[in-house]
């Protein structure tokens, strides 16, 4: 499993995972340090890291600020299409968030996306989770449309259409075993505390 640590709002802690390769994007280096993660590579123009001088002294060469790719995209290229987790990237500038979500249509989506308050997971096909009863859950899509089925919710979803104008917001689980299926690509949002219950 690989990890990409980027700027934006990030969690104060994440479930333990033995990442085989970690890439930090600009101020993602600051987040990685705070979380006790040791990046194997650091990319970006380093315009937002508080440790720019340290990184330069370690031999990291900042790329140009005037470039076509975001720092996150530069990091994604290093991951090589393998399964990965995204740490950070929440909140902040809306254009940065829109750009990040757009990358998920061109590159493999993360297995888990950890922000300061949420954990997001892509949903394709079916998924079964064990979560505490009454866990808050939202289901949505970044692009396109799909139908979702999930019975064990306070407001069950039965062939529910997700698209740009329709999403399932702040639903709640009613059993510890939760199953959901989708005929396209959707995203599940859970509170960050639920991350420690995910396999």
C-alpha positions as CSV (number, residue, x, y, z in Angstrom):
1,X,0.0,0.0,0.0
2,X,1.3,3.5,-0.9
3,X,0.3,6.9,0.4
4,X,0.1,10.4,-0.9
5,X,0.2,13.2,1.7
6,X,-0.9,16.6,0.3
7,X,-1.8,20.1,1.5
8,X,-5.2,21.1,2.8
9,X,-6.9,20.1,5.9
10,X,-5.6,16.7,7.2
11,X,-6.4,14.4,10.2
12,X,-4.6,14.6,13.5
13,X,-4.2,10.8,13.3
14,X,-4.9,7.9,11.0
15,X,-5.2,4.2,11.5
16,X,-1.8,2.5,11.5
17,X,-0.8,1.2,8.1
18,X,2.7,0.0,7.0
19,X,3.0,2.1,3.8
20,X,5.6,0.8,1.4
21,X,6.1,4.1,-0.3
22,X,5.0,7.6,0.8
23,X,5.0,10.7,-1.4
24,X,4.5,14.2,0.2
25,X,3.3,17.0,-1.9
26,X,4.6,20.5,-0.8
27,X,3.0,21.2,2.6
28,X,2.0,17.5,2.7
29,X,5.5,17.2,4.0
30,X,4.5,19.2,7.1
31,X,1.5,16.9,7.6
32,X,3.6,13.8,7.2
33,X,6.0,15.0,9.9
34,X,3.1,15.7,12.2
35,X,1.7,12.2,11.7
36,X,5.1,10.6,12.2
37,X,5.3,9.5,8.5
38,X,8.6,9.5,6.7
39,X,8.1,10.4,3.0
40,X,10.3,8.6,0.4
41,X,9.8,11.4,-2.0
42,X,8.8,15.1,-1.8
43,X,7.4,16.9,-4.8
44,X,6.1,20.4,-5.6
45,X,7.2,24.0,-5.7
46,X,7.5,24.1,-1.9
47,X,5.7,27.4,-1.7
48,X,3.5,26.4,1.2
49,X,5.7,24.1,3.3
50,X,7.1,25.6,6.6
51,X,10.2,23.3,6.0
52,X,11.3,24.6,2.6
53,X,14.9,25.3,3.7
54,X,15.1,21.9,5.4
55,X,13.9,20.2,2.3
56,X,16.3,22.0,0.0
57,X,19.2,21.1,2.4
58,X,18.1,17.5,2.0
59,X,18.5,17.8,-1.8
60,X,14.8,18.3,-2.7
61,X,14.7,20.5,-5.8
62,X,11.5,22.6,-6.0
63,X,9.8,22.6,-9.3
64,X,8.6,25.8,-11.0
65,X,5.6,27.5,-9.5
66,X,4.5,28.1,-13.1
67,X,3.5,24.6,-14.2
68,X,0.6,22.8,-15.8
69,X,0.2,20.2,-13.1
70,X,-0.8,20.6,-9.5
71,X,1.7,19.3,-6.8
72,X,-0.8,16.5,-6.1
73,X,-0.7,15.4,-9.8
74,X,3.1,15.3,-9.7
75,X,2.8,13.0,-6.7
76,X,0.2,10.8,-8.3
77,X,2.6,10.2,-11.2
78,X,5.1,8.7,-8.8
79,X,2.7,6.2,-7.4
80,X,2.5,4.4,-10.7
81,X,-1.1,3.4,-10.6
82,X,-0.8,1.2,-7.5
83,X,-3.4,1.1,-4.7
84,X,-2.9,4.2,-2.5
85,X,-4.4,6.3,0.4
86,X,-4.7,10.0,0.3
87,X,-4.0,12.0,3.4
88,X,-5.0,15.6,3.5
89,X,-6.7,17.6,0.7
90,X,-9.7,18.6,2.7
91,X,-11.1,22.1,3.1
92,X,-9.2,25.1,1.9
93,X,-9.5,26.6,-1.6
94,X,-12.5,25.3,-3.6
95,X,-10.5,25.4,-6.9
96,X,-7.9,23.1,-5.3
97,X,-10.6,20.7,-4.1
98,X,-12.2,20.7,-7.6
99,X,-8.9,20.0,-9.2
100,X,-8.2,17.1,-6.8
101,X,-11.5,15.5,-7.5
102,X,-10.9,15.9,-11.2
103,X,-7.7,13.9,-10.8
104,X,-9.8,10.9,-9.7
105,X,-11.2,10.6,-13.2
106,X,-7.7,10.5,-14.8
107,X,-5.8,8.5,-12.2
108,X,-6.8,5.6,-10.0
109,X,-8.9,6.8,-7.1
110,X,-7.6,6.4,-3.5
111,X,-8.6,3.4,-1.4
112,X,-9.2,5.8,1.5
113,X,-9.1,9.6,1.6
114,X,-8.5,10.9,5.1
115,X,-9.3,14.6,5.8
116,X,-9.5,16.5,9.0
117,X,-13.1,15.3,9.6
118,X,-13.9,12.6,7.1
119,X,-12.8,9.4,5.5
120,X,-14.0,8.9,1.9
121,X,-14.0,5.7,-0.1
122,X,-14.8,5.0,-3.7
123,X,-17.7,2.6,-4.3
124,X,-17.8,0.4,-7.4
125,X,-19.9,-2.8,-7.3
126,X,-20.7,-3.9,-3.8
127,X,-19.2,-3.3,-0.4
128,X,-19.7,-4.7,3.1
129,X,-18.6,-2.8,6.2
130,X,-18.8,-3.3,9.9
131,X,-19.6,0.0,11.5
132,X,-21.1,1.1,14.8
133,X,-24.9,1.5,14.6
134,X,-25.9,5.1,14.0
135,X,-22.8,5.9,12.0
136,X,-23.4,9.0,9.8
137,X,-23.0,8.2,6.1
138,X,-23.3,10.1,2.9
139,X,-23.2,8.7,-0.7
140,X,-22.6,10.9,-3.7
141,X,-20.8,11.0,-7.1
142,X,-18.3,13.5,-8.4
143,X,-19.3,13.0,-12.0
144,X,-21.8,11.0,-14.1
145,X,-24.7,9.1,-12.5
146,X,-25.4,5.7,-11.0
147,X,-28.0,3.9,-8.9
148,X,-27.3,2.8,-5.3
149,X,-28.9,0.2,-3.1
150,X,-28.4,0.0,0.7
151,X,-31.1,-1.4,3.0
152,X,-29.6,-1.1,6.4
153,X,-30.0,2.7,6.7
154,X,-32.5,4.8,8.6
155,X,-33.6,6.0,5.1
156,X,-33.0,2.9,2.9
157,X,-31.7,3.5,-0.6
158,X,-33.5,1.4,-3.2
159,X,-32.2,1.9,-6.7
160,X,-31.5,5.5,-5.7
161,X,-30.3,7.7,-8.5
162,X,-27.1,9.6,-7.7
163,X,-26.1,12.4,-10.0
164,X,-25.0,16.0,-9.9
165,X,-28.3,17.1,-8.4
166,X,-29.1,14.2,-6.2
167,X,-27.2,12.6,-3.3
168,X,-27.8,10.8,-0.1
169,X,-26.7,13.2,2.6
170,X,-26.3,12.4,6.4
171,X,-28.1,9.1,6.4
172,X,-27.4,6.7,9.4
173,X,-26.6,3.0,9.7
174,X,-29.2,0.9,11.7
175,X,-27.1,-2.3,12.0
176,X,-23.4,-3.0,12.6
177,X,-23.2,-4.8,9.3
178,X,-23.7,-2.4,6.5
179,X,-23.8,-3.4,2.8
180,X,-24.2,-1.2,-0.2
181,X,-24.1,-1.7,-4.0
182,X,-23.7,0.6,-7.0
183,X,-24.0,0.1,-10.7
184,X,-21.4,2.8,-11.5
185,X,-18.9,4.8,-9.4
186,X,-19.9,6.6,-6.2
187,X,-18.2,7.8,-3.1
188,X,-19.0,7.0,0.6
189,X,-18.3,9.6,3.2
190,X,-18.0,8.5,6.9
191,X,-16.9,10.5,9.9
192,X,-13.1,10.1,10.5
193,X,-13.7,8.1,13.7
194,X,-15.2,5.3,11.6
195,X,-11.8,4.9,9.8
196,X,-10.6,2.7,12.7
197,X,-13.5,0.2,12.0
198,X,-12.6,-0.3,8.3
199,X,-10.6,-3.3,7.2
